[in-house]
Amino acid sequence: MRRFGIIWAGQLVTLIGNSVLRFAFVVQAWTSGQRATAVVLLSVLAVLPQVLLSPTAGALVDRLRKRTALQLADIGGLVVVGALAALHFSGQLQLWQIYLAVALLGAAAAFQYPALFSAIPLLVAKDQLQRANGLLGTARSTAEICGPALAGVLVATSGLGTILLVDLLSFVLALLTIQAAGPHEQPRDGATVEPRRRLGAESLDGLRYLFVRPSLRGLVLVIFVVNLVMVFGYAIVQPMILARTGNDASALASVMASIGVGGILGGLLMGVWGGPKARIRGMLLGVVGMCLTSQVLMAASRDVPAWCAAILVGALLMPIVNGTMQAIIQTKVPPQRQGRVFGAVMFVSQISAPLAMVCSGLVADRVFEPQAAAGTGLVGLLQPVVGSGPGSGMAAMLLIAGGCGIAVAVWGMANRPVRDIDVILPDWDGVAEQKEERKVPT
């Protein structure tokens, strides 16, 4: 794990640097016109390029050495932030340039996910994969907590220029750690080298690889639905808390801090424990626990301590679910295709996120909160669980989303191709892949 630890440290610093910069961009966008639309647009521009480019990025990652792919992803971020710094210090930085930079940083992030998670099997032993994936989850959660706190200090004392320089240095450090401890790939055997095809065809190959195998197809369906209901539900957690507490900002801050703390604890738990031995069962039970606590119990609770406890447990389980899912992909997919497959997983899991965010707000404002005010409709039926008054409509939405997530996890446990994935689709060992290739045309 030593070489992985070096890479992990570099990624942690970069994630914190990026989190600081995102916070500064939000402040810059808001102070430019004090419009919520300007802030929301930043989130959309950060997510869409990453999601839409993920299949192509994964195909390009498979054409490169993993060390090179990781370096190129960080170099992309370095160039974008360097250009912003040059514009800022020359006094020419404008809001539209920040929007463009956010989209370009999202494009660079599209390469980061498949490159990083396909490189992990080259850095750690097979029985350490879940541990390594969990530690990466800890790095993200740490950045989510430390980034805004550090950004608040830097925005108040130093300004955007210092923040841009800090992020530049974080990219440089990440590049140095990759150079020092990046994965060393062995030359591929001639039998495993695939003929080069058009990039468009290879971009679709990751999706095709997942969907022609019933076990992976079922797993991806679970991932898609769980991400959909999680985004749909989490999008209204903040307004729900504000509505139910009379706009108490300290209550909201406590709940949001609990998410970060839970994520850190969950990643550390994976790092120490190593993850469930029965991976698919552990993942699906984790989904049940995550939906039950951070959505169902959140919806049924009425006070801040209960909200904090429920969402902390849900956030703690998330690195376990994600780390286990990633380990399944890392062991079931041959190394020369992992970039494409991880790109496809990113595309499938995140493609619904922007739509879910928009729909969640509209449904809350136009359907569920009016029903809560009138005590009618579905919210009226759920009042014994979610209560009444402002915010109870959004609580009903959270309850329904949690129920859907639990249902899809139960379906996964009842579905034989998913439940018996380790029997139906053995871990990749080269020989097994050659046998499978003769059965499943590619």
Buried (B, 14 or more C-beta within 10 A) or exposed (E): BEBBBBBBBBBBBBBBBBBBBBBBBBBBBBEEEEEEEBBBBBBBBBBBBBBBBBBBBBBBBBBBBBBBBBBBBBBBBBEBBBBBBEBBEEEEBEBEBBBBBBBBBBBBBBBBBBBBBBBBBBBBEEEBBBBBBBBBBBBBBBBBBBBBBBBBEBBEEEEBEBBBBBBBBBBBBBBEBBEEBBBEBEEEEEEEEEEEEEEEEBBBBBBBBBBEBBBBEBBBBBBBBBBBBBBBBBBBBEBBBBBBBEEEEEBBEBBBBBBBBBBBBBBBBBBEEBBBEEBBBBBBBBBBBBBBBBBBBBBBBEEBEEBBBBBBBBBBBBBBBBBBBBBBBBBBBBBBBBBBBBBBBBBBBBBBBBEBBEBBBEBBBEBBBBBBBEEEBBBBEBBEEBBBBBBBBBBBBBBBBBBBBBBBBEBBBEBEBBBEBBEBBBEBEEEBBEEBEEEEEE
